[in-house]
Each structure stands twice: as C-alpha cells, then as structure tokens.
C-alpha cells in the first residue's frame, strides 16, 4: 500500500506520514522544503520517496502527479494548505491567490487525476484535509474559510457520486478545529482556544479514511459546533465567527 501526502513537512501532514508509516504503508511525500523532506525521509522507516514542489504553481502540481504515475498509489492525502488573516480588502492579492492555488486548485487537480485512476481499478482512498471552517463564513479570514467551504462541498459531492455508483473508491474529509501547528504563525495570529495536537487529528483522519467514512471530525466540541452551526442564521454565525477571529488578534497582541 502506498500513499501520497502533500504538505508533509509539518503539522497534520507530518503526523499522517508517521501514522501511515507505522501501519506499514509506503509513502510519497511532498512539500516545499526539500531539506525537511530529506530529514523526514531519514526518520521514517521504509525510506519514503520525496519530491519537493510548490503547489501554488499549477505545473508543480502536475509534476507531483506525474512522479506518482505507475507507482500504484492507493491513497491520496490532500493536506497542503494555509490561511491568511486580515480584512478582505487589506490582504495582499498575490498572497491570497497563492493560498487559493494551494488550498483549492492543487487539491482539485490532484483529486480529479487520482480519482480517475482509482475508479479505473475500482479501489483507492482520498483524504481531503478540510476544516470546521468549511461549514461557515469567516470574517477576517474570509478567503481561507471560503477555500475550506470549497473542499467540504467538493468532497460531499464526490462522495455522493461514488455512493450512487457503488464504487469501492472512498473519499474522506478531515474537519478539525484549531490544531497546534504552524498554521496560525503563518496566518499571523494566535489561538483564542486550546488546540488539539496534530497527532490526535492524524489518528482520527487515518482511522476514518481506512474505514471509508466521509467525516473525520476530531473532538466532541468541534462535532457539536459543526452540528449546531446548521441551526444558526448565516448573519449571526458570521458575527460570532468575527468575534472568534478578532479574539485571535487580541491574543496575539497580548503576547507582545
């Protein structure tokens, strides 16, 4: 069994790599930092294959797919992604487009190409790392929340198509709340609530993906939050989310 993991150099991606390696999976790991990829390659048993790539560039996404062709990949883990914090009109447009390319375009391309391969042989698993943010709008992180909404809705649609075809191919989405990774450092904010560990998120993700489940939602609080959001008016939910995101900014300022 072999899995491709994007964004494998840190956080949830690295934890998923370690978890699958412990389970005996062969791995193909990708990320921007080749040095960290080589260090991870040395740490993991089975000597995973590595390929450095910037998934904000479409040609690099196809490079990763072509690297995997003919290697009988059994699982695609679309983990690469990041967020940007700030008012929509104030965030740098180029930074925002790069984020959209990673969070949406790269995931879309890899999902489509691998899904075609998986359906031909009627086996394979896709694990898309979404977020609890994918079920709501996100003032002060508007584009990031919108990108995760895309991942959630795309995954749901693919799941239903596969279900109606009675396909053996499965698709799972990981929807965590805050996770203790470098995500918020890159976004430029601090956590306003206690995060879970990336290992805990990875354990949930791998368990549900191998079981062929659609949802992987670690933590009862997040499960209740996602469920409860269905019954809150959109305008009210946006106001609540604004206060949560603004709380992150206050937490950051308090650390100075």
C-alpha positions in Angstrom: 0.0 0.0 0.0 1.3 3.4 -1.0 0.1 6.9 -0.1 0.9 10.4 -1.5 0.8 13.1 1.2 1.0 16.7 0.3 2.2 19.3 2.9 4.1 16.5 4.6 6.9 18.7 6.1 4.9 19.8 9.2 1.7 19.6 11.2 -1.0 17.2 10.3 0.7 16.1 7.2 3.8 15.0 9.0 1.7 13.3 11.7 -0.3 11.4 9.0 3.0 10.3 7.4 4.3 8.9 10.7 1.0 7.2 11.4 0.8 5.5 8.0 4.4 4.6 8.1 3.8 2.8 11.5 1.0 0.9 9.8 3.3 -0.3 7.1 2.4 2.0 4.3 4.9 3.0 1.6 4.9 6.8 1.2 5.5 9.5 -1.3 5.9 12.8 0.5 5.8 16.3 -1.0 6.3 19.8 0.4 8.2 23.0 -0.5 11.1 22.4 1.9 13.4 19.7 0.4 15.7 19.8 3.4 12.9 18.9 5.8 11.6 16.3 3.4 15.0 14.6 3.4 15.1 14.8 7.2 11.7 13.2 7.4 12.8 10.5 4.9 15.6 9.5 7.2 13.3 9.4 10.3 10.6 7.2 8.8 11.1 3.5 8.2 10.8 2.2 4.7 12.6 5.1 3.1 9.7 7.1 1.6 10.1 8.7 -1.7 10.2 12.5 -1.7 9.5 15.3 -4.2 9.9 19.0 -3.4 7.1 21.1 -5.0 5.4 24.4 -4.6 1.7 23.6 -5.1 0.9 27.2 -5.6 2.2 26.6 -9.1 0.0 24.5 -11.3 2.9 23.0 -13.3 4.3 21.8 -9.9 1.1 20.0 -9.1 1.2 18.1 -12.4 4.8 17.3 -11.7 3.8 15.6 -8.4 1.1 13.6 -10.2 3.4 12.5 -12.9 6.0 11.5 -10.3 3.4 9.1 -8.8 2.2 7.6 -12.1 2.9 3.9 -12.4 3.6 3.5 -8.7 0.2 2.1 -7.8 -0.7 4.8 -5.3 -3.5 3.6 -3.1 -4.3 6.8 -1.1 -4.1 10.5 -1.8 -3.8 12.8 1.2 -4.5 16.4 0.2 -3.1 18.1 3.3 -1.3 21.1 1.9 -2.9 24.4 2.8 -2.6 27.6 4.8 -4.6 30.7 5.9 -4.2 34.5 5.8 -5.6 36.8 8.4 -7.0 40.3 7.9 -9.8 42.3 6.3 -10.6 41.1 2.8 -9.7 44.4 1.1 -6.4 44.7 3.0 -4.9 41.2 2.4 -2.2 41.2 -0.4 -3.9 39.9 -3.5 -0.8 37.9 -4.7 -0.6 36.2 -1.3 -4.3 35.4 -1.4 -4.2 34.0 -4.9 -1.2 31.7 -3.9 -3.3 30.5 -1.0 -6.3 29.8 -3.2 -4.0 27.9 -5.6 -2.7 25.7 -2.8 -6.0 25.2 -0.9 -8.3 24.8 -3.9 -6.6 24.5 -7.3 -3.9 21.9 -6.2 -6.4 19.9 -4.3 -8.9 20.0 -7.2 -6.3 18.8 -9.7 -4.9 16.0 -7.7 -8.3 14.8 -6.6 -9.6 14.7 -10.2 -6.5 12.9 -11.6 -6.2 10.4 -8.8 -9.9 9.7 -8.7 -9.9 8.9 -12.4 -7.1 6.4 -11.7 -8.8 4.9 -8.7 -12.1 4.5 -10.5 -10.4 2.6 -13.3 -9.3 -0.1 -10.9 -12.2 0.4 -8.5 -10.1 0.9 -5.5 -8.3 3.7 -3.7 -8.8 6.3 -0.9 -8.8 10.1 -1.0 -8.4 12.0 2.3 -9.0 15.8 1.9 -8.0 17.9 4.9 -10.7 20.5 5.2 -11.6 22.3 8.5 -14.5 23.1 10.7 -14.2 26.5 9.0 -15.6 24.8 5.9 -19.1 24.9 7.4 -19.3 28.6 7.9 -18.2 32.0 6.7 -15.1 33.6 8.2 -14.8 37.4 8.6 -11.1 38.4 9.0 -10.1 35.1 7.3 -12.7 35.2 4.5 -10.7 33.6 1.7 -9.4 30.8 3.9 -12.9 29.9 5.2 -14.2 30.1 1.6 -11.5 27.8 0.4 -12.3 25.2 3.0 -16.0 25.5 2.1 -14.9 24.5 -1.4 -13.1 21.5 0.0 -16.2 20.4 2.0 -18.7 20.8 -0.8 -16.5 19.2 -3.4 -15.8 16.2 -1.1 -19.5 15.8 -0.3 -20.4 15.9 -4.0 -17.8 13.3 -4.9 -18.9 11.1 -2.0 -22.4 11.0 -3.3 -21.3 10.3 -6.9 -19.2 7.3 -5.7 -22.0 6.1 -3.4 -24.5 6.0 -6.3 -22.0 4.2 -8.4 -21.5 1.7 -5.6 -17.8 2.3 -6.1 -15.1 0.8 -3.9 -13.3 4.1 -4.0 -13.8 6.2 -0.9 -13.4 9.9 0.0 -13.0 11.3 3.5 -12.6 14.8 4.8 -10.9 15.8 8.0 -12.6 18.7 9.6 -10.7 19.7 12.8 -11.0 22.9 14.8 -7.8 24.6 16.0 -4.7 22.3 15.7 -1.3 23.1 17.3 0.7 23.5 14.1 2.5 26.5 12.4 -0.8 27.4 10.7 -1.6 30.4 12.9 2.0 31.5 12.9 1.8 31.7 9.1 -1.6 33.4 9.3 -0.1 35.9 11.7 -2.4 35.3 14.7 -2.6 33.4 18.0 -5.0 30.7 19.1 -8.0 32.0 21.1 -8.9 28.5 22.3 -6.9 25.4 23.2 -5.9 23.5 20.1 -5.6 19.7 19.6 -2.3 18.1 18.7 -1.6 17.2 15.1 -1.1 13.6 16.1 -4.6 13.5 17.5 -6.0 14.9 14.3 -4.0 12.5 12.2 -5.1 9.5 14.3 -8.8 10.5 13.6 -8.1 11.1 9.9 -6.3 7.9 9.2 -8.8 5.8 11.2 -11.8 7.2 9.4 -10.2 7.2 5.9 -9.2 3.5 6.3 -12.7 2.7 7.4 -14.1 4.5 4.3 -16.0 7.1 6.3 -17.0 10.5 4.9 -16.4 12.6 8.0 -13.4 12.7 10.3 -14.1 15.3 13.0 -11.7 15.0 16.0 -13.1 16.2 19.3 -16.7 16.3 20.7 -16.7 20.1 21.0 -16.0 20.6 17.3 -18.6 18.0 16.3 -21.2 19.8 18.3 -20.1 23.1 16.9 -20.4 21.9 13.3 -23.8 20.3 14.0 -25.1 23.4 15.8 -24.0 25.7 13.1 -26.7 24.3 10.9 -29.4 25.9 13.0 -27.8 29.4 13.4 -28.8 32.1 10.9 -25.9 32.9 8.5 -25.6 36.6 9.5 -25.5 35.6 13.2 -22.9 32.9 12.6 -20.7 35.4 10.7 -20.9 37.8 13.6 -19.9 35.0 16.0 -17.0 34.0 13.8 -15.8 37.6 13.5 -15.6 37.7 17.3 -13.6 34.5 17.4 -11.2 35.6 14.8 -10.8 39.1 16.4 -10.1 37.2 19.7 -7.1 35.6 18.0 -5.8 39.0 17.1 -6.2 40.2 20.7 -4.4 37.0 21.9 -1.5 37.8 19.6 -1.3 41.4 20.8 -1.4 40.2 24.4 1.7 38.0 23.7 3.8 41.0 22.6 
